[in-house]
Amino acid sequence: MKLRCLCDAQIVDQTDSLPNKAAFVPDEDLERYQEPLIHFAADLVRAWVAGQQDAFLDAHFARSYPRGLAIESLLSDFWTRQSVAYERRMYECEACGRLWVQTHPDKNEYVTYLPEDAARGVLRGRFSL
């Protein structure tokens, strides 16, 4: 993905762990985003303890979903489904600091916000600050 910033710099997203990219879930959607993840994890544990893995998979995934995957893969796949439905992307132009915020998870549309001071790197990871 490439964005041409209003300052004429280019924002490129072609790898992971970018210091100028973030994903966010609006506060109004946070419970609807998190609650299914919590229930999925709890139901997954109960199904595994009861030996009901196949019934669990049939209830949550298509019949063609592979069997015998690690629990981490199941959690990751369900988490990804939630992320696609709720998360939006945000990019910071490294040249001017302008934030590009995705308007809706399903749309490749962005609005921009220009900072009022010289602060930069606001999307950096917790351990990069």
Secondary structure, 3 states (H helix, E strand, C coil): CEEECCCCCEEECCCCCCCCEEEECCHHHHHHHHHHHHHHHHHHHHHHHCCCHHHHHHHHCCCCCCCCCCHHHHHHHHHHHHHHHHCEEEEECCCCCCEEEECCCCCCCEEEECCCCCCCCCCCCCCCC
